[in-house]
Amino acid sequence: MINMKKIITVLLLLALLLPSVYAVQNVNDQTGNVVTIDNDVNDDLFVSGNQVTINSNVNGDLFAAAGDVVVNGNVTGDAYVVGGNVTVNGQITGGLIVGAGQATISGKTEKIIAGCGDLAIKGNTDKIIAAAG
């Protein structure tokens, strides 16, 4: 239980520390804090907002925090995702660390560490460490 508290604390700190600046190539920042990434990113991606949708591939690590996060593209590194509602449809080559009120993981990933209110894992995963409730 102590380890899960540490994981959740780290995930919450990650959400607070992510800047509202998008250090990526070709970011389509629409009205408000709605961010949609439609072009491949050949670097680590740091993104935050009220709603984040990643439709392209990330060739690096992904750091995303938002009220709603949707990852449709593939990530060649690790993915760190925090949000009220998180949906991961793409493949994560590395590990996926997710903290969410509600999370659905449909894409393939090597390992998942998750702290969520509701968690649905539909994709293939080798290792899972999860707390839901």
C-alpha positions in Angstrom: 0.0 0.0 0.0 2.9 2.4 0.8 4.4 1.8 -2.7 1.0 2.6 -4.3 0.9 5.8 -2.3 4.3 6.7 -3.6 3.3 6.0 -7.2 0.1 8.1 -6.9 2.1 10.9 -5.3 4.7 10.9 -8.1 1.9 10.9 -10.7 0.2 13.8 -9.1 3.4 15.7 -8.9 4.0 15.0 -12.6 0.6 16.5 -13.4 1.5 19.7 -11.4 5.0 20.0 -12.8 4.1 19.7 -16.4 4.2 23.2 -18.0 1.5 24.5 -20.2 4.1 25.0 -22.9 4.1 22.5 -25.6 7.6 21.6 -26.6 6.8 19.7 -29.8 6.9 20.0 -33.5 3.7 21.0 -35.4 1.3 21.4 -32.5 -2.2 22.3 -33.4 -3.4 24.4 -30.4 -7.0 25.1 -30.9 -9.4 27.1 -28.8 -9.0 27.0 -25.0 -6.8 24.3 -23.7 -7.8 21.7 -26.4 -4.6 20.2 -27.8 -4.5 17.9 -30.8 -1.3 16.3 -32.1 -1.7 15.2 -35.7 1.9 15.0 -36.9 4.5 12.5 -35.9 6.9 13.7 -33.1 10.5 12.6 -33.3 11.4 13.5 -29.7 10.0 13.3 -26.3 6.5 14.9 -26.1 5.4 17.0 -23.1 1.8 18.2 -23.4 -1.0 19.4 -21.0 -4.3 21.0 -21.3 -8.0 20.5 -20.5 -8.3 18.0 -23.4 -5.3 16.3 -25.1 -5.6 14.0 -28.2 -2.6 12.4 -29.7 -3.4 11.0 -33.2 0.2 10.6 -34.4 3.2 8.5 -33.4 5.7 9.7 -30.7 9.2 8.5 -31.3 10.4 9.1 -27.7 8.7 9.3 -24.3 5.3 10.8 -23.8 4.3 13.0 -20.8 0.6 14.0 -20.9 -1.7 15.6 -18.3 -5.2 16.7 -18.9 -8.8 16.3 -17.9 -9.3 14.0 -20.9 -6.3 12.3 -22.6 -6.7 10.1 -25.7 -3.6 8.4 -27.2 -4.4 7.0 -30.6 -0.8 6.9 -31.9 2.1 4.6 -31.0 4.8 5.6 -28.5 8.3 4.1 -29.0 9.4 5.0 -25.5 7.6 5.1 -22.1 4.3 6.9 -21.6 3.4 8.8 -18.4 -0.3 9.8 -18.5 -2.4 11.6 -15.9 -6.0 12.6 -16.3 -9.6 12.4 -15.3 -10.4 10.2 -18.2 -7.5 8.4 -20.0 -7.9 6.3 -23.2 -4.9 4.6 -24.7 -5.6 2.9 -28.1 -2.0 3.0 -29.5 0.9 0.6 -28.8 3.4 1.6 -26.1 6.8 0.0 -26.8 8.1 0.8 -23.3 6.0 1.0 -20.1 2.8 2.9 -19.4 2.4 4.7 -16.1 -1.1 6.0 -15.7 -3.0 7.8 -13.0 -6.7 8.5 -13.8 -10.2 8.6 -12.5 -11.2 6.3 -15.3 -8.8 4.6 -17.7 -9.2 2.3 -20.7 -6.1 0.7 -22.2 -6.7 -1.1 -25.5 -3.2 -0.9 -27.0 -0.4 -3.3 -26.5 2.3 -2.4 -24.0 5.1 -4.3 -22.2 4.1 -3.2 -18.7 1.5 -1.1 -17.0 1.6 0.7 -13.6 -1.8 2.2 -12.9 -3.6 3.9 -10.1 -7.2 4.5 -11.2 -10.7 4.8 -9.9 -11.9 2.6 -12.8 -9.5 0.6 -14.9 -10.2 -1.5 -18.1 -7.3 -3.3 -19.8 -8.2 -4.7 -23.1 -4.9 -4.9 -24.9 -2.0 -7.4 -24.5 0.3 -6.6 -21.6 3.1 -8.7 -20.1 3.2 -7.1 -16.6 0.5 -5.2 -14.7 0.7 -3.4 -11.4 -2.6 -1.8 -10.7 -4.8 -0.3 -8.0 -8.3 0.5 -8.8 -11.2 1.3 -6.6 
